[in-house]
Amino acid sequence: MRLIQFLDDSGAHGVGVVDEAGNRMRRLNGFSSTYQLANAAIATGETLDATAARAESEETLDYRALLAKGRVLSPLTHPEPARCLVTGTGLTHLGSAAARDAMHQNFKQQADKGALTDSMKMFQWGVEGGIPKGDAPGAQPEWFYKGDGSIVVAPGAPLPSPDFALDGGEEPELVGLYLIGPDGTPHRLGFAIGNEFSDHVTERQNYLYLAHSKLRACAVGPELRTGELPRDLQGVSRIRRGDAVVWEKAFLSGEANMCHSLRNLEYHHFKYAAHRRPGDVHLHFFGTATLSFADGIRAEPGDYFEIDLPALGAPLVNPLQRVDSAFTLGGVRSL
């Protein structure tokens, strides 16, 4: 099932099911958010699909028109944005290591010739042990924090890059969408397309700046795909500048193209008790295999990032916007 959150003609929030062709959307009765829908499913013990199917109304809307008008929201939000944790894992895809290694080589020149960078070491650990064969957890992935729900922008909305940023580049990724149930059990609602927007120039200076480079906005959506995910996902990432495509590259995702299983990545995120607080929402990025920065591309304000992953519905499109951070040295006040 393909679920979306949207704004209707009156500005009211709604939830809908997109048809297979991706043209029309059927509104759900009794729910104004996916968060409400998921909580209802947990309370009754039903699947998300079954709960949504029972709530389908006769009202349909033009899905493509909603997208064009900027009225499709991110597919999962929390009524209190501070209770939505946005995180991610890196070096999880078979195509990801070379780009990261090249970025990090410049501060590893002191290493012996042929020595592995820390990035390559972590990638190798994933290749060797990221897919558990039994019940024991596999290798830990790289993990990072991006922010809370306030950093997530809707499909079509600008991705703000602060004035102190050295770069603002796309990272096309698969995102897992979760809600923690009343007993502390994480429930996976499904998956969505994500742009895990990052500052790659800052990261390249020193890998210890990775945490800084990830504290940026991101985009998720437009659709939430429920159920199991195809193992082989194929998509295309683009940057448009005016009428021209200045960069385009195919990318692969899904477990067939990863060195970690989703089950292993989920375990290493939710093993922490603080990540299992009842009522919280989690948006977790599963890593990228392709980024324009690795090809020497520098995005400019006004450029459009377009991530097309057909198995997850309509593309995710967002323009890049430069913004004033509105904070200066000495901005902290003593009480």
VEXZALUM-949502 format. One record per residue (C-alpha): residue number from 1; chain; residue in one letter; x, y, z. Coordinates in steps of 0.25 Angstrom, whole numbers, plus 5000, padded with zeros to 4 digits. Layout:
{NUM, 'A', 'A', {X, Y, Z}},
...
END
This chain:
{1, 'A', 'M', {5000, 5000, 5000}},
{2, 'A', 'R', {5005, 5014, 4997}},
{3, 'A', 'L', {5001, 5024, 5008}},
{4, 'A', 'I', {5002, 5039, 5008}},
{5, 'A', 'Q', {4999, 5051, 5017}},
{6, 'A', 'F', {4994, 5063, 5010}},
{7, 'A', 'L', {4986, 5077, 5011}},
{8, 'A', 'D', {4973, 5078, 5005}},
{9, 'A', 'D', {4966, 5090, 4999}},
{10, 'A', 'S', {4963, 5096, 5013}},
{11, 'A', 'G', {4977, 5094, 5018}},
{12, 'A', 'A', {4972, 5082, 5027}},
{13, 'A', 'H', {4982, 5070, 5029}},
{14, 'A', 'G', {4978, 5057, 5023}},
{15, 'A', 'V', {4983, 5043, 5020}},
{16, 'A', 'G', {4981, 5036, 5007}},
{17, 'A', 'V', {4984, 5023, 4999}},
{18, 'A', 'V', {4990, 5025, 4985}},
{19, 'A', 'D', {4985, 5016, 4974}},
{20, 'A', 'E', {4995, 5007, 4966}},
{21, 'A', 'A', {4996, 5016, 4954}},
{22, 'A', 'G', {5000, 5028, 4964}},
{23, 'A', 'N', {4989, 5037, 4958}},
{24, 'A', 'R', {4978, 5037, 4969}},
{25, 'A', 'M', {4978, 5037, 4984}},
{26, 'A', 'R', {4966, 5032, 4993}},
{27, 'A', 'R', {4965, 5039, 5006}},
{28, 'A', 'L', {4964, 5031, 5019}},
{29, 'A', 'N', {4952, 5034, 5028}},
{30, 'A', 'G', {4955, 5037, 5043}},
{31, 'A', 'F', {4970, 5040, 5042}},
{32, 'A', 'S', {4977, 5053, 5040}},
{33, 'A', 'S', {4991, 5047, 5041}},
{34, 'A', 'T', {4999, 5034, 5038}},
{35, 'A', 'Y', {5003, 5035, 5053}},
{36, 'A', 'Q', {4988, 5034, 5057}},
{37, 'A', 'L', {4986, 5022, 5047}},
{38, 'A', 'A', {4998, 5015, 5052}},
{39, 'A', 'N', {4994, 5016, 5067}},
{40, 'A', 'A', {4981, 5011, 5063}},
{41, 'A', 'A', {4987, 4999, 5056}},
{42, 'A', 'I', {4996, 4996, 5069}},
{43, 'A', 'A', {4984, 4997, 5078}},
{44, 'A', 'T', {4975, 4987, 5070}},
{45, 'A', 'G', {4987, 4978, 5066}},
{46, 'A', 'E', {4984, 4979, 5052}},
{47, 'A', 'T', {4993, 4982, 5041}},
{48, 'A', 'L', {4995, 4996, 5036}},
{49, 'A', 'D', {4989, 4992, 5022}},
{50, 'A', 'A', {4977, 4986, 5029}},
{51, 'A', 'T', {4974, 4998, 5037}},
{52, 'A', 'A', {4975, 5007, 5025}},
{53, 'A', 'A', {4967, 4999, 5016}},
{54, 'A', 'R', {4955, 4999, 5026}},
{55, 'A', 'A', {4956, 5014, 5027}},
{56, 'A', 'E', {4956, 5017, 5011}},
{57, 'A', 'S', {4945, 5027, 5007}},
{58, 'A', 'E', {4939, 5029, 4994}},
{59, 'A', 'E', {4946, 5043, 4993}},
{60, 'A', 'T', {4957, 5043, 4983}},
{61, 'A', 'L', {4967, 5054, 4979}},
{62, 'A', 'D', {4977, 5057, 4968}},
{63, 'A', 'Y', {4990, 5052, 4974}},
{64, 'A', 'R', {4999, 5058, 4963}},
{65, 'A', 'A', {4992, 5072, 4965}},
{66, 'A', 'L', {4994, 5071, 4980}},
{67, 'A', 'L', {5009, 5068, 4977}},
{68, 'A', 'A', {5010, 5080, 4967}},
{69, 'A', 'K', {5003, 5089, 4977}},
{70, 'A', 'G', {5012, 5086, 4989}},
{71, 'A', 'R', {5001, 5080, 4997}},
{72, 'A', 'V', {5007, 5066, 4999}},
{73, 'A', 'L', {5015, 5065, 5013}},
{74, 'A', 'S', {5025, 5056, 5018}},
{75, 'A', 'P', {5018, 5042, 5020}},
{76, 'A', 'L', {5021, 5041, 5035}},
{77, 'A', 'T', {5022, 5052, 5045}},
{78, 'A', 'H', {5020, 5054, 5060}},
{79, 'A', 'P', {5010, 5064, 5066}},
{80, 'A', 'E', {5022, 5068, 5075}},
{81, 'A', 'P', {5034, 5070, 5065}},
{82, 'A', 'A', {5044, 5068, 5077}},
{83, 'A', 'R', {5039, 5054, 5078}},
{84, 'A', 'C', {5043, 5050, 5064}},
{85, 'A', 'L', {5057, 5045, 5064}},
{86, 'A', 'V', {5065, 5046, 5050}},
{87, 'A', 'T', {5077, 5037, 5049}},
{88, 'A', 'G', {5085, 5029, 5039}},
{89, 'A', 'T', {5095, 5018, 5036}},
{90, 'A', 'G', {5107, 5019, 5026}},
{91, 'A', 'L', {5116, 5010, 5019}},
{92, 'A', 'T', {5104, 5000, 5017}},
{93, 'A', 'H', {5104, 4999, 5002}},
{94, 'A', 'L', {5113, 4991, 4993}},
{95, 'A', 'G', {5115, 5003, 4984}},
{96, 'A', 'S', {5118, 5013, 4996}},
{97, 'A', 'A', {5132, 5010, 5001}},
{98, 'A', 'A', {5140, 5016, 4989}},
{99, 'A', 'A', {5134, 5030, 4989}},
{100, 'A', 'R', {5135, 5031, 5005}},
{101, 'A', 'D', {5150, 5025, 5004}},
{102, 'A', 'A', {5154, 5036, 4993}},
{103, 'A', 'M', {5148, 5047, 5002}},
{104, 'A', 'H', {5156, 5042, 5014}},
{105, 'A', 'Q', {5169, 5039, 5008}},
{106, 'A', 'N', {5174, 5053, 5009}},
{107, 'A', 'F', {5176, 5053, 5024}},
{108, 'A', 'K', {5181, 5039, 5024}},
{109, 'A', 'Q', {5194, 5042, 5016}},
{110, 'A', 'Q', {5202, 5038, 5028}},
{111, 'A', 'A', {5198, 5024, 5028}},
{112, 'A', 'D', {5206, 5013, 5022}},
{113, 'A', 'K', {5205, 5011, 5007}},
{114, 'A', 'G', {5193, 5001, 5005}},
{115, 'A', 'A', {5187, 5003, 5019}},
{116, 'A', 'L', {5172, 5003, 5020}},
{117, 'A', 'T', {5165, 5016, 5024}},
{118, 'A', 'D', {5156, 5016, 5036}},
{119, 'A', 'S', {5144, 5017, 5026}},
{120, 'A', 'M', {5149, 5004, 5018}},
{121, 'A', 'K', {5152, 4997, 5031}},
{122, 'A', 'M', {5137, 4999, 5035}},
{123, 'A', 'F', {5132, 4996, 5021}},
{124, 'A', 'Q', {5140, 4983, 5022}},
{125, 'A', 'W', {5134, 4979, 5035}},
{126, 'A', 'G', {5120, 4981, 5029}},
{127, 'A', 'V', {5124, 4972, 5017}},
{128, 'A', 'E', {5129, 4961, 5027}},
{129, 'A', 'G', {5119, 4962, 5037}},
{130, 'A', 'G', {5107, 4971, 5034}},
{131, 'A', 'I', {5097, 4960, 5030}},
{132, 'A', 'P', {5095, 4951, 5042}},
{133, 'A', 'K', {5093, 4936, 5039}},
{134, 'A', 'G', {5086, 4933, 5052}},
{135, 'A', 'D', {5080, 4940, 5064}},
{136, 'A', 'A', {5093, 4947, 5068}},
{137, 'A', 'P', {5094, 4962, 5064}},
{138, 'A', 'G', {5104, 4965, 5053}},
{139, 'A', 'A', {5115, 4976, 5051}},
{140, 'A', 'Q', {5111, 4990, 5056}},
{141, 'A', 'P', {5110, 5000, 5045}},
{142, 'A', 'E', {5114, 5014, 5045}},
{143, 'A', 'W', {5103, 5022, 5052}},
{144, 'A', 'F', {5099, 5037, 5052}},
{145, 'A', 'Y', {5089, 5047, 5058}},
{146, 'A', 'K', {5083, 5057, 5048}},
{147, 'A', 'G', {5073, 5064, 5057}},
{148, 'A', 'D', {5058, 5064, 5061}},
{149, 'A', 'G', {5045, 5065, 5053}},
{150, 'A', 'S', {5048, 5080, 5051}},
{151, 'A', 'I', {5059, 5078, 5041}},
{152, 'A', 'V', {5050, 5069, 5031}},
{153, 'A', 'V', {5044, 5077, 5019}},
{154, 'A', 'A', {5033, 5072, 5011}},
{155, 'A', 'P', {5034, 5068, 4996}},
{156, 'A', 'G', {5035, 5080, 4987}},
{157, 'A', 'A', {5040, 5089, 4999}},
{158, 'A', 'P', {5053, 5096, 4999}},
{159, 'A', 'L', {5065, 5089, 5006}},
{160, 'A', 'P', {5071, 5100, 5014}},
{161, 'A', 'S', {5087, 5101, 5015}},
{162, 'A', 'P', {5092, 5110, 5026}},
{163, 'A', 'D', {5101, 5121, 5023}},
{164, 'A', 'F', {5112, 5114, 5031}},
{165, 'A', 'A', {5112, 5102, 5022}},
{166, 'A', 'L', {5123, 5099, 5012}},
{167, 'A', 'D', {5114, 5090, 5003}},
{168, 'A', 'G', {5100, 5085, 5002}},
{169, 'A', 'G', {5099, 5072, 4994}},
{170, 'A', 'E', {5089, 5061, 4992}},
{171, 'A', 'E', {5090, 5047, 4997}},
{172, 'A', 'P', {5079, 5038, 4991}},
{173, 'A', 'E', {5075, 5027, 5002}},
{174, 'A', 'L', {5064, 5018, 5006}},
{175, 'A', 'V', {5058, 5022, 5019}},
{176, 'A', 'G', {5051, 5013, 5030}},
{177, 'A', 'L', {5039, 5019, 5037}},
{178, 'A', 'Y', {5036, 5015, 5051}},
{179, 'A', 'L', {5026, 5017, 5063}},
{180, 'A', 'I', {5030, 5012, 5077}},
{181, 'A', 'G', {5017, 5005, 5083}},
{182, 'A', 'P', {5012, 5006, 5097}},
{183, 'A', 'D', {5021, 4995, 5102}},
{184, 'A', 'G', {5033, 5000, 5096}},
{185, 'A', 'T', {5033, 4991, 5083}},
{186, 'A', 'P', {5038, 4998, 5071}},
{187, 'A', 'H', {5028, 4996, 5059}},
{188, 'A', 'R', {5032, 4998, 5045}},
{189, 'A', 'L', {5021, 5005, 5037}},
{190, 'A', 'G', {5029, 5004, 5024}},
{191, 'A', 'F', {5039, 5011, 5015}},
{192, 'A', 'A', {5041, 5024, 5008}},
{193, 'A', 'I', {5050, 5031, 4998}},
{194, 'A', 'G', {5060, 5040, 5006}},
{195, 'A', 'N', {5070, 5051, 5002}},
{196, 'A', 'E', {5080, 5051, 5014}},
{197, 'A', 'F', {5085, 5065, 5010}},
{198, 'A', 'S', {5099, 5067, 5016}},
{199, 'A', 'D', {5111, 5076, 5016}},
{200, 'A', 'H', {5122, 5067, 5009}},
{201, 'A', 'V', {5133, 5078, 5009}},
{202, 'A', 'T', {5132, 5079, 5024}},
{203, 'A', 'E', {5133, 5064, 5025}},
{204, 'A', 'R', {5145, 5063, 5016}},
{205, 'A', 'Q', {5153, 5072, 5024}},
{206, 'A', 'N', {5154, 5061, 5035}},
{207, 'A', 'Y', {5145, 5049, 5038}},
{208, 'A', 'L', {5143, 5054, 5052}},
{209, 'A', 'Y', {5135, 5065, 5046}},
{210, 'A', 'L', {5125, 5055, 5041}},
{211, 'A', 'A', {5115, 5059, 5052}},
{212, 'A', 'H', {5115, 5073, 5048}},
{213, 'A', 'S', {5113, 5070, 5034}},
{214, 'A', 'K', {5100, 5062, 5037}},
{215, 'A', 'L', {5094, 5073, 5045}},
{216, 'A', 'R', {5086, 5078, 5033}},
{217, 'A', 'A', {5072, 5078, 5027}},
{218, 'A', 'C', {5067, 5066, 5020}},
{219, 'A', 'A', {5055, 5062, 5012}},
{220, 'A', 'V', {5046, 5049, 5012}},
{221, 'A', 'G', {5035, 5044, 5004}},
{222, 'A', 'P', {5025, 5047, 4997}},
{223, 'A', 'E', {5020, 5032, 4999}},
{224, 'A', 'L', {5021, 5022, 5010}},
{225, 'A', 'R', {5021, 5008, 5004}},
{226, 'A', 'T', {5016, 4998, 5014}},
{227, 'A', 'G', {5020, 4983, 5015}},
{228, 'A', 'E', {5032, 4976, 5011}},
{229, 'A', 'L', {5042, 4983, 5002}},
{230, 'A', 'P', {5048, 4977, 4989}},
{231, 'A', 'R', {5062, 4972, 4991}},
{232, 'A', 'D', {5067, 4979, 4978}},
{233, 'A', 'L', {5064, 4994, 4977}},
{234, 'A', 'Q', {5068, 5002, 4965}},
{235, 'A', 'G', {5067, 5017, 4964}},
{236, 'A', 'V', {5073, 5030, 4958}},
{237, 'A', 'S', {5078, 5042, 4965}},
{238, 'A', 'R', {5078, 5056, 4957}},
{239, 'A', 'I', {5082, 5070, 4959}},
{240, 'A', 'R', {5074, 5080, 4950}},
{241, 'A', 'R', {5079, 5094, 4948}},
{242, 'A', 'G', {5068, 5102, 4941}},
{243, 'A', 'D', {5065, 5093, 4928}},
{244, 'A', 'A', {5078, 5086, 4929}},
{245, 'A', 'V', {5081, 5073, 4936}},
{246, 'A', 'V', {5095, 5076, 4941}},
{247, 'A', 'W', {5097, 5062, 4947}},
{248, 'A', 'E', {5090, 5049, 4947}},
{249, 'A', 'K', {5094, 5035, 4952}},
{250, 'A', 'A', {5087, 5022, 4954}},
{251, 'A', 'F', {5088, 5016, 4968}},
{252, 'A', 'L', {5085, 5003, 4975}},
{253, 'A', 'S', {5079, 5000, 4989}},
{254, 'A', 'G', {5071, 4989, 4996}},
{255, 'A', 'E', {5077, 4977, 5003}},
{256, 'A', 'A', {5083, 4971, 4990}},
{257, 'A', 'N', {5092, 4983, 4989}},
{258, 'A', 'M', {5096, 4985, 5003}},
{259, 'A', 'C', {5106, 4979, 5012}},
{260, 'A', 'H', {5097, 4980, 5024}},
{261, 'A', 'S', {5083, 4974, 5026}},
{262, 'A', 'L', {5072, 4983, 5029}},
{263, 'A', 'R', {5069, 4974, 5041}},
{264, 'A', 'N', {5084, 4976, 5046}},
{265, 'A', 'L', {5083, 4991, 5044}},
{266, 'A', 'E', {5070, 4992, 5052}},
{267, 'A', 'Y', {5075, 4984, 5063}},
{268, 'A', 'H', {5087, 4993, 5065}},
{269, 'A', 'H', {5078, 5005, 5065}},
{270, 'A', 'F', {5067, 5000, 5074}},
{271, 'A', 'K', {5076, 4993, 5084}},
{272, 'A', 'Y', {5078, 5006, 5092}},
{273, 'A', 'A', {5067, 5008, 5102}},
{274, 'A', 'A', {5066, 5023, 5099}},
{275, 'A', 'H', {5062, 5019, 5085}},
{276, 'A', 'R', {5050, 5011, 5090}},
{277, 'A', 'R', {5042, 5022, 5097}},
{278, 'A', 'P', {5027, 5019, 5095}},
{279, 'A', 'G', {5020, 5029, 5085}},
{280, 'A', 'D', {5033, 5033, 5078}},
{281, 'A', 'V', {5035, 5033, 5063}},
{282, 'A', 'H', {5048, 5030, 5057}},
{283, 'A', 'L', {5052, 5033, 5042}},
{284, 'A', 'H', {5065, 5025, 5040}},
{285, 'A', 'F', {5073, 5026, 5027}},
{286, 'A', 'F', {5080, 5013, 5022}},
{287, 'A', 'G', {5091, 5019, 5014}},
{288, 'A', 'T', {5095, 5023, 5000}},
{289, 'A', 'A', {5103, 5017, 4989}},
{290, 'A', 'T', {5103, 5030, 4980}},
{291, 'A', 'L', {5106, 5044, 4982}},
{292, 'A', 'S', {5109, 5056, 4972}},
{293, 'A', 'F', {5120, 5061, 4981}},
{294, 'A', 'A', {5128, 5049, 4978}},
{295, 'A', 'D', {5128, 5053, 4964}},
{296, 'A', 'G', {5133, 5067, 4966}},
{297, 'A', 'I', {5119, 5073, 4965}},
{298, 'A', 'R', {5116, 5085, 4974}},
{299, 'A', 'A', {5101, 5088, 4975}},
{300, 'A', 'E', {5096, 5103, 4975}},
{301, 'A', 'P', {5085, 5110, 4981}},
{302, 'A', 'G', {5073, 5108, 4972}},
{303, 'A', 'D', {5077, 5095, 4967}},
{304, 'A', 'Y', {5067, 5084, 4968}},
{305, 'A', 'F', {5070, 5070, 4974}},
{306, 'A', 'E', {5062, 5059, 4968}},
{307, 'A', 'I', {5062, 5045, 4974}},
{308, 'A', 'D', {5054, 5035, 4966}},
{309, 'A', 'L', {5052, 5021, 4972}},
{310, 'A', 'P', {5040, 5015, 4965}},
{311, 'A', 'A', {5038, 5004, 4974}},
{312, 'A', 'L', {5034, 5014, 4985}},
{313, 'A', 'G', {5025, 5023, 4977}},
{314, 'A', 'A', {5026, 5037, 4972}},
{315, 'A', 'P', {5040, 5044, 4971}},
{316, 'A', 'L', {5045, 5053, 4983}},
{317, 'A', 'V', {5048, 5066, 4978}},
{318, 'A', 'N', {5054, 5078, 4986}},
{319, 'A', 'P', {5061, 5091, 4982}},
{320, 'A', 'L', {5074, 5096, 4989}},
{321, 'A', 'Q', {5073, 5109, 4997}},
{322, 'A', 'R', {5083, 5117, 5004}},
{323, 'A', 'V', {5079, 5123, 5018}},
{324, 'A', 'D', {5084, 5132, 5029}},
{325, 'A', 'S', {5087, 5123, 5041}},
{326, 'A', 'A', {5082, 5135, 5050}},
{327, 'A', 'F', {5092, 5132, 5060}},
{328, 'A', 'T', {5106, 5139, 5063}},
{329, 'A', 'L', {5118, 5137, 5072}},
{330, 'A', 'G', {5114, 5142, 5086}},
{331, 'A', 'G', {5100, 5139, 5083}},
{332, 'A', 'V', {5099, 5131, 5096}},
{333, 'A', 'R', {5094, 5140, 5108}},
{334, 'A', 'S', {5098, 5138, 5122}},
{335, 'A', 'L', {5087, 5137, 5133}},
END
